[in-house]
Amino acid sequence: MRNLFVLLGLIFFLSLNSCARRVVVRQPTNVTVVKKLPKNYKVVRVNGKRYYTWNGKRYRKTRNGYVIVNI
């Protein structure tokens, strides 16, 4: 019976300590997403990352489309 209480106490104690931490990434409020790039875009590599340029702006590909970035 004593072992049962020790085991239950250990489970309770371990349930209070969580290794998981929540990480919240805040996105800027004014993000411009372009669903499709125009036909005359150019691909540029900066530090090994691929960016798309058109009309003097640089875009990065995401799941939702292309986002304007500042390099």
HUSUL-V104833 format. One record per helix or strand of 3 or more residues. SS is the DSSP state (@ for helix, = for strand). FROM is the first residue (numbers start at 1). TO is the last residue. If there is no record, write none. Layout:
ss = {SS SS}
from = {FROM FROM}
to = {TO TO}
This chain:
ss = {@ = = = =}
from = {2 42 49 57 66}
to = {16 46 54 61 69}
